[in-house]
Amino acid sequence: MKKLELPFCFLYLEDRYAILDMKKDCSINIDSATEITGELERFYQNRPFIFITHRKHHHPIDLNVYKGRILKNMIGFAIVSDNPEERVRAATEQPLWENAFTFFTDLEDAKSWAESFFSS
């Protein structure tokens, strides 16, 4: 695992999935999304991976990030939170994502889901 600390988040990069953990009082906007995407592109290059966002803290999200540069090798997206408001917000995000998209309340369940894409 590779752990990166950016000014607004921690990014944990595993062979088959990445976990985004936003810092408290930070937000996702076009600039932060571009920086995250750049790190993902450098690490995964052309290898397929799943993106997991572990939403421990509520943070604003500019939904225009879904219109930006989405990596073609990002084959799935999971949101993890025990906050019911995040499930509601996920429902507004899901139509903006074309590949596999799901919601979990437990990070370990999201990791298992991600691994299932690669099991034979």
N, C-alpha and C positions, 0 to 999 in steps of 0.2 A: 504494500500500500504506500502511496505517496500522499503526503499531506501538504497542502498549500494554504498559506494565509494571505488573503487579499485584504485591502482596507475595510471591506464590507462583509466578508464571509470567510469561511473555511471550506476548502474543497478537498474531499478525500477521493483519491483516484485508485480504484481497484482494477484488475485485469478486465472485468466484464461490466462494471458499473461505476458510476461516479455519484458521490453524495454531496449535495450542497447544503451547508448549514449557515444560514444568514446570521450575522451579528445583530444584537438587539439595536433597535432604532435605526436600522439601515433599510434601504429599499432597492428594488430591482428596477432599473431604468435601461434605456438603450446603451448607455456607456458601460454600466456594470455588466449587462448581459454580453456585450461585445468582449469585455475582458475575460469573462468566464468562458465564452465560446472559444476564444483564442487559446486558453489553457487546455481545454478539452481537445481541440484540434491538434495541439502539439503532443499531447500525451497519447491519444488514441490513433492519430494519423488517419488511416482508412479502416481501422478495425471497428467492427460493430460494438456498441455498448448501450447500456440503459442509463438514463439520467434520473436520479432520485433526489427530490428536494425535501429535506427534513425540516419542516416548519415548526420549530420550537417556539418562535416568537412571531406574532403577527407582523407582517411588513407590507408596505405598499408595493404593488406590482403594476408597472406600465404594461398593459396588455399589448401594446405595439411591439414588444419584444418578440412576440410570436410571428410577427410579419417580417422580422429581421432575418439574418443569416442563420438558418437552422442547419446543423450538420446532417448530411445524408446518412451517415453511419450511426446516428443516434436513433435506435430502432424502437425505443420505448421510453415512457415518461411516467414516473410515479410521484405522487404527493403523499407525504407522511405527516399526520398531525392528529392529536387527540382533541383538537378544538372543533366543535361542530360548525363554527363559522367558516373554517377552512374548507370543509366539505361543500358548503354552499358556493364558496368562491371557486372551488375546483370545477363545479358544474358550469361556470361561466368560461373557464379556461379550456375545458375539454374540446369544445367545437373548433377551437383555434389550432388544435394539434391533429395531424393527419395519421400518425401511427398509434401503436398501443399506448393507452393512457389509463391509469387506475389510481385509486385512493386507498391508503392504508392508515390504520391507527398505530401500527407497530412497525418499527424500522426493520426488525428481523424478518417480518413477513414480506416487506418490500424487497429485501435482499434475496430472499428465496424466490420470489417472483422473477427478479432479474436473472438469477442463475438458471431458471427454467427455460429461458430462451436459448441456452447454450448446451443443455443436456441432450444426449442422443437417445 
